[in-house]
Structure formats: structure tokens, C-alpha cells
Amino acid sequence: MKLFRFYFYILILQSVSVFSQTLLPFVENFNKSDYQGDNQIWNIAQGNDNAMYFANNHYLLRYDGIKWQKYELPNKTIIRSVFVDEDKVYSGSYKEFGYWKREHGKMVYVSISQGKNIFNDSDNGEIWKIFKFNDKIYFQSFNEVFIYHEKKIKKIKIGPLISYFFEIDNELLVATVSEGVQKLIGEKLVSIEGWDALKNNVVHAIEKYNGITYFFTKKNGVYISKNGSLSPWQNPLNDVLKKANINAAKFLKNNKLVIGTANQGLFILDFKTNSSININRDNVLMNNSLLTITEDKENNLWLGLDNGIAYIEVNSPNLIFYDNSGTLGSVYSVVKTDRGYLLASNHGVYKYENKEFSLVPNSQGQAWSINKVGNKYLIGQDEGTFLYQDGNYSKYNNINGGWTLEKSNVDNSYLQGTYSGVYVYKDLSNSAQATLLKDFLKPIKYVAQNKRQEIWAADNYKGLYRITYNDQFQTTIENITQKNGIKNDFAVKIFEFRNEILFLINHQWYTYNAVAKKLVKNELFNVNFSQVTDVVKIDENHFMILQDGLLYQVYASADTTFVRSLIQDKYYKGKIINDNLNIYKDGENYLLNLDDGFISLKLNNNHITVPNLKIEAFANNELVNPDETIPFNTEISIHIISGFYGSSKPNLFYKLEDSKNPIPINEGKVTLNNLKSGSSSFIVYSHDGLKYNKVTSFSFTVATPWYFSVWMILVYIALIGLILYIYYKWNKLRYIQKLALKEEDLKHQKKILELELKAQNDLNTQQYEKHILELEVQSKSSQVAGKSLSIAKQSEMIEKVQGILDKETDINKLKSEVKKAIKINAVNKHEWETFETNLSQIHNEFMTTLSKKFPVLTSKDIKLCIYLKMNLSSKEIAPLMNISYRGVELHRYRLRKKLQLQQDVNLSQFLLSL
């Protein structure tokens, strides 16, 4: 639902700078895009359920302050009239009337006239008015009236064309067009003496007030009847009404008369002040044609327009001064004067006097503040400080950019916060002389003083300063927020409460401890007013706070008990000038500046009484009864219906049973989704300024989701059984496959084992052959050794023979012995070749290594190395190399040099290590 909310004013251009303007009650407009219906609203009634019912052409509209509903008649005819009696809402249309009853959150129609044959073809059977008289329900058309009582219908034919029936002094007056106003006695019309002036008039309303009967004619204005004498109403407004075409009129309970016209909107006449205002399209109404007026239980008005609906809070103490032309601009300060109001805006200074709104001459430019001092008004502007007195506007001094002007709590001096520091006025009532605090040239927006020669100042941007000064105004400056380690000290607010200065810094409240010389948190205000973004004083016992975008008026009792009252945001939504709230107290009211005007609000010291609330919940557009179960994952819309539409509408909060802190209810509606299954309790609270108080609750149950229903659980069990069966079959198949794989693996392992055995056998064979070869090598080595010994023996025998030769002198015997020894011990050529071959085969690897490492070695050197490696002595080597012992020793010496061996290295051990 989209609501267009307006603050209304009368603004008729008189000249370039003069306008017609007045304070108006708050008005809320609804167009057909809000209620999704037709244009005309023919009739309005309030039900016993406090809901409003509207005859809207083809629709019956119902509005409970939250939700619009519309319904059509079964025969689709136009609904012209509605009337409420007990729990029934009667409606009249073309040749059809009946009543509606609300069942399960919807209106159900029951026809009274259907099938009764009470309408003739020639009759104009359109029902324009329904009323109750002597416990009977009357349905009135232009020439007939149908009386419904105890389920029976009585029809009375009226001769002349009539406009409406009216009940005055327990009599029925019938306003005929040609015969004037007559009485209905029984079934006959009786003329009334002295009322002939009403003949040939269309009378749209008859009201009695203070013993005087008022007749409201369409085109000839208002007549009054006093003591049986009829005469035109002697009021200046009557001449205007004759041209405006009266469609409806009603006296209200607060001594006011409201008149709705066809072309000039609504007139409200206050009999106490004998003043009137006109609300029309020029100031706010969607159109000037009013069709009907209804007063609700709060004594406020509902207007049926030719195109839409208007709600006017005529019984509210709150009044609006609003300029939607842009002429006024943003208002930064407003004060009440003897002649009207004075307003400071970004366009200049404006005055409202004698219902005329105009710019004060020579006041153009940004104006920040207006303060009343005695009988004069001081205005802080960009270009200086100005004086407004006795209608004259003049420059007071050259101090530019005066944001604020505050009276000191120490003496009669005043402190002015400006663009360039703080000025002190010692005697402002008599002198414009001001002294600037030295060495402190900062833009100061808030100032306060409660101790002599000590001033507190808040920078417009950042920082809180304590300024001490002497009689010559020489200063000592302390940046208190910086000194106390407060980093986020932007937009500091200074607030004086009962001679104590408090500081609002980053949503926290502080006071200054003069003994400890530091800021300390104020427990009282931090407990009661946490997360506040702005604060402004009204008087010693009242102040206003801004929290989460909402304004609260706070009353502080003598024992410092706070009573907090929320100001409905419809009065100021989108109109607050942040960090520039200014209030002027006007008796029991106070004025608050807005972006395009100001609002007058009434001081309230009491808790707002919370009415009996009704909670209606809807899921899928169907009413949900208490403790009813709704489907899982269904959005539920909960409507908290108070039955109030005006300033008495309570401010409420809610929370679910398992949630923490209550949440503000916006426009009486809460939408819940993503709710978990199970029981839920929706609890509604009010707030008395100190704590939340439970008002009512609504319980419902969220069904178990379909995927957790009994049938689905059975499905899950079946699925689990199927999965287990499939798993079993799959596992069995895996087991079979595993067995096959194991068998295959065994075969493979067997083959591998066979191959390993074969390889082992081959290795064993190789080792065996190697062993044989080693044996052969050993055999050959033995043979070599044997041959070597044999050769050595032979050589020894040769030496022995040589010795014989040296000893024997007998030549023949000597020859015989030598020949015999040589023949026996001689070594043949074949044995020597075999010896060398075997020696080479045994030491082939050694010979190769030796040749690579020592290429300078000869074949004889290598043979000597082999013999030495075989651990043969020089004596044994000599015959093998066919040299002498000394030759072997000499050869060994030369070999050591070729091998480059040190003296302490054993040659044989060295050769064995290669």
C-alpha cells in the first residue's frame, strides 16, 4: 500500500513576497492507486470493529489502518450508500440493498431486497442514504423509502423528488426539491410553517447546534431556524458557500463546523474563535469536489472526494505550517511573536502575521537562529546579527554566522556560537557590544556555561573544547575529547539538563568530572537514551531526542523518571534537517522546524494509553486463526490493528518468542518469512520510556515441511531400504569381483613366484658357475704357484749344479753329473708359456687397472707388481724374472719411484689395495 501523506497549507499568491498562509491540521490523502478502486467515494461509515467502510462505485472498500480490501456486489451495481449497525455493514445500490458481514477475514454479502419484488420498473430505485430510526433501518431513494424491521420490508412512496432524510429532535425531516423540508408523519409528508424559503432548493444537510437548526442548500448557502423563524445565516462565510455548491456539512464535537463543497474543497469554522480555514486543491486536496463527510470515533474527518479519499486530523493538537512552493526554503528556526510567527530559513527571514506570509524586507540570505530577548528578536545570519523589533528589521552588529545564542547559567550574559568562535554579550538587552574569546577561532555550533569564566564549546565538525578565561577574556583552551582519547568526536552535541551540562559524543553521554579533570560516562542518560543521534531542550522538564530516525518527546519528572512519547513520523518523515533541530516553546505547545515549514506539537507528560489491540494474520491472503497451523515456508503477514488513525495511534513493538529485543512495528504491519517449523508466538509491546510492556500476543504453528511428513518418512524408509538392498547387491557383486580379482592375483603371484624361482635358480646356477670358475682360478693359481715353485727349484738346482761345477775337478765325472742334473730339473718351453698365460688370466683386471693408473709401467714392471701382489719374496721372484736377487731389489726400487710411493709405504700392501 502506498500512501501519499501531505502537510497542508493555504498559499495564494498576493504579490512577489506576500502569501496567504495558515496553520492547518495534518491531512493524509489516498488515491485510487492506494485502494485499487474507482474514483468517487459516495458515502463513508465506521464499523464497530473501527474499520472504515466506503461506497466506491462498484466496490465496497474496507480499511483498518493497515490493509485495503475491496468487494463487489453479486449484480455488479454501483454502491451509493453505506451504514453500520452492530456487526452489519448495510449498503444500497440500484434496486438492491442488503448487508455485509465479515467472516474469516473477508466480507460476505447478504441481500435483503432480492426476490421481494419491491421495486417497480418505473421507479428510480437507487439507494442514496441508509439510516436507523426507532430501531428500524431505512433505505432511501429519490422518491421512496424502504423500512426494514424484523426481516420484513415496508415501502413508502414519496410524491415529490427528495434529496435526503434527516433525523432532528427524534423526528424525520424530508428535504424535497420542490416543496422544501417537510416532516414524515406515518406515511405522509407534512409541511412546516415558516420554512417556505427552502422550497425549490436542494438541501444536502440539516444539523442542529446549540438549539439552532442549520439548513445547508446546494446553491443558496446556509439557512438557520431559531424559534421557528427561518432566515439566511449571517456569517461572512455564507456568501462564499453560495458560490461553492454545498454537498455535505457536519457539526463536530469540538465546536467546529465543517462544510464540503463541490468546487472549493472543505471549510472548517471554529465557533470558539469565529475563524475559518479552507482546505482545497490549492493547498492539498486532490480535488475540490467533496461528496461526503464522516466523523470517526477520534472526532477526525474522512472525506469522500470525487477522486479519492482524504483523512484530516481536525481533533489533533498538532498543526502544520508548510510551504510546498519552495518560496520559504528550509526552516532553521521559528519563534512565536505577538502578531504571528517569525521564521529563519536559507532564503532569509519570513514573518507570518494576520494570515499573511511574507519575506521580511532586507533579510535575504542564510538565517540560522532566532532568539527572543525581552521584547526583541535577534537573528543570526551569514552577514551579521540582526534585530527584529516592532516590525522593523535592522543590523545589530557585524558578527557573522551566528549559529546559536544561549543564555549563561551563571549570570545574565549570553554566548553566541559563530563561524569564527565564541562571543560573549554581557548585557544583551541593552547593548549590542560583544567580546570574542581570544585565541579561539573555530566554527562553534553549540555553547554552554554553568561555571564562572568556564565555557564549553563544540566545533561544528569535530571536537569538544573547555575554555577558561580571565576578566580580559584571555583564554586557556583544552581539546577535551582529544585529551580523553576519544577519536570519533565528530558532531558533538552539548545539552543542558537541570544545570548540568552533558555531552553527546558518538551516541554516548558524558559529563565532566572537575576533580579528576576528565570526561566520565553518565549512567542515567546512557541507560535511558542509548544510540541517540541528536537532542534539543524544550524546557526544564522536557526535551526531544532523535533516535533511529524517530523523534521522541521526553518528560522528566521531579525524581528524574523519564516518560518517552514517540512522535509519529508521518508528521515529519523526510522533513528533518539533521544536526539543526531547533525548538521554541509556545505555552503548552512547542514549535519544531522542518525542511519546508514547521510543526506545532503539544507537550505530553503522560504515557500514551494503549487501546485494546486486535491482531489479524494472513497467509496466502487467507485469515489465520490463533493457534492455527500454516504450511511450512509460507509468508505470514501480521496486522496489529489499534482502530486509531490519528495522533492517538499507539507506537508499538514486536518480537518473536525466541528473539532478543523488540523491533518497532512500521505502519501496523509485520511480514514474517523463513520461519522454522513448530509453535511460534508473536508478542506485541508498548514502551513507557523506561521499559517494554507486553500488550498482546498471537500464537500460530508452522507445519512440518512436506519432506518431513509421515508419508515422506515412509518414502524415506522405503528409499533407505532400497538403498540398503542396492548396497547389499552391489557389495555382493564387489565381493564376487574381489574374489575373482584375488584368484587372478594369486595366479599372477604364482607366476611371479615361478619367475622368481627361475631367476633364483638362474642366479644359483650363475653363482655355481662362478664358484666353479673361482675354483678353476684357484686351481690355476695353484698351478701357477706350483710352476713357480718348480721353476724356482729348477733354478735352485741349476745353482746347485753350478756349485758342483765349481767344486769338481774331475772333468769327466763333472760333465756326467751336470748333464744328469740339468736333464732332470730343466723347465721346458711349454710349461713357461702355460705359466705366463695362467698368470695373465688370473690378474687380468689388476693388470688393466694398473696400466690405466700408471701408464709409465713396462710389462716387466707389471709382472713384478703381480709377483709382489702374490706376496712372493725377492728371492722367489728372481728366478721367475731370470734376474738376480739384487736385480729384483733394484727393480723394486725403480718401481717405487714410478709409483711415486713414500718411503714409509709398503709396496706389497699398496699393490694389494688397488
Secondary structure, DSSP 8 states (H G I E B T S, - for coil): ---EEE-----EE-SSSEEE---EE-EEEE-HHHHTS-S---EEEE-TTS-EEEEEBTEEEEE-SS-EEEE--TT---B-EEEEETTEEEEEEBTEEEEEEEETTEEEEEESSTTS----TTS--B--EEEEETTEEEEE-SSEEEEEETTEEEEEE-SS-EEEEEEETTEEEEEESSS-EEEEETTEEEE-TT-GGGTT--EEEEEEETTEEEEEESSS-EEEEETTEEEE--SHHHHHHHHH-EEEEEE-TTSEEEEEESSS-EEEEETTTTEEEEE-TTTT-S-S-EEEEEE-TTS-EEEEETTEEEEE-TT-S-EEEE--SSSS--EEEEEE-SSEEEEEETTEEEEEETTEEEE-TT--S-EEEEEEETTEEEEEETTEEEEEETTEEEEEE------EEEE-SSSS-EEEEETTEEEEES-TTT----EE-TT----EEEEEEEETTEEEEEESSB-EEEEEE-TT--EEEEEHHHHTT----BS-EEEEETTEEEEEETTEEEEEETTTTEEEE-HHHHHHSTTEEEEEE-SSSEEEEEETTEEEEEEE-TT--EEEEEE-GGGTTTT--TT---EEEETTEEEEEETTEEEEEE---S-------EEEEEETTEEE-TT-EE-TT--EEEEEE-S--STT----EEEETT-SS-EE-BTTEEEE-S--SEEEEEEEEEE-SSSEEEEEEEEEEE---GGGSHHHHHHHHHHHHHHHHHHHHHHHHHHHHHHHHHHHHHHHHHHHHHHHHHHHHHHHHHHHHHHHHHHHHHHHHHHHHHHHHHHHHHHHHHHHHHHHHHH---HHHHHHHHHHHHHHH---HHHHHHHHHHHHHHTHHHHHHHHHH-TT--HHHHHHHHHHHTT--HHHHHHHHTS-HHHHHHHHHHHHHHHT--TTS-HHHHHHH-
